[in-house]
């Protein structure tokens, strides 16, 4: 049993980098598939066209499919839907999902008709309560616990501290973390790691990655362990509480040094850059890595057919450009039906800048010129593909 747990812990640490990357992609998935809609397995299976290629949030019991390599989710009536991970969370999912089989989990992802959800976020089952846990304890302060290392090791203690997330403010040495689910509490200048339980209870849950959750006070009953100059508390029970005393305020964290400014680049487009068989009508959206200065787009975006002008080509006199600041996206409306089989391009010219005044840079592997910073190209569906089947 101990060996299995050790392997699980090592696997979680190995997957930490993949988890961080997955978090960065959430905004892109929301942009591509929309805000997740809470629904049920029954509704997805009954109305697949309504949810096709839309972001959904569902829960159910995890199980293995007949080939024992793909997972499915079941509702209380036995209806099942296939669940597959996006590449960014695949490593984490494959490592953890085997421990979720037979238990209730929640997932967020894109539904693809008729019966598949491609997930990018998931929440595992709550930890099972341990039977016979002794919660009888002595109340001590974090100062008493940290200032007398080892004195309370192995004993049940009750402490109160302010939630500090997964060491978001550097209260403890970064290398002292043992598990990616560990978190920190602090009172005055005294901090400890809390392990064994996630920061959640009946009706509440804190996110270890968000600073906005770090103003809550938590009472912890657990057993301390001191390693070097760092104290770990293996939690047996946690609950929200109030500050232990009026003067118990955590010193504001030292503001981090300003991040070096980097120029903006194109990070995403719909349709995808280079995509073939796009519809002859519709909008184009180009998303940037930073907030852009809307005025800088004027006169610096060109929409046209690629290559030499052909007979029948019309100028896109009705083309319209609009910038969506909340999504950092430029919307291009050609204002005309595109010619079948032709390649169209969006040319971004020099002088487009972000709100910091930094000029747009070409993407990696893209050649820029003095006349053009970046180019996105798309091929319109051929005319034969538009004909109805005979």
Buried (B, 14 or more C-beta within 10 A) or exposed (E): EEEEEEEBBEBBEEBBEBBEEBBEBBBBBBBBBEEBBEBBBBBBBEEBEEBEEBBBBBBBBBBBEEEEEEBBBBBEEEBBBBBBBBEBBBBBBBBBBEEBEEEBBBBBBBBBBEBBBBBBBBBBBEEEEEEEEEEEBEEBBBEBBBEEBEEBBEEBBBBBBBBBBBBBBEBBEEEBBEBBBBBBBBBBEBBBBBBBBBBBBEEEEBBBEEEEBBEBBBBBBBBBBBEEEBBBBBBBBBEBEEBBEEEBEBEEBEEEEEEEEEBBBBBBBBBEBEEEEBEBEEEBBBBBBBBBBBEBBEEBBBBBBEEEEEEEEEEBEEBEBEBBEEBBBBBBBBEBEBBBBBBBBBBBBBEBBBEEEBEBBBBEEBEBEEEBBBBBEBBBBEEEEEEEEE
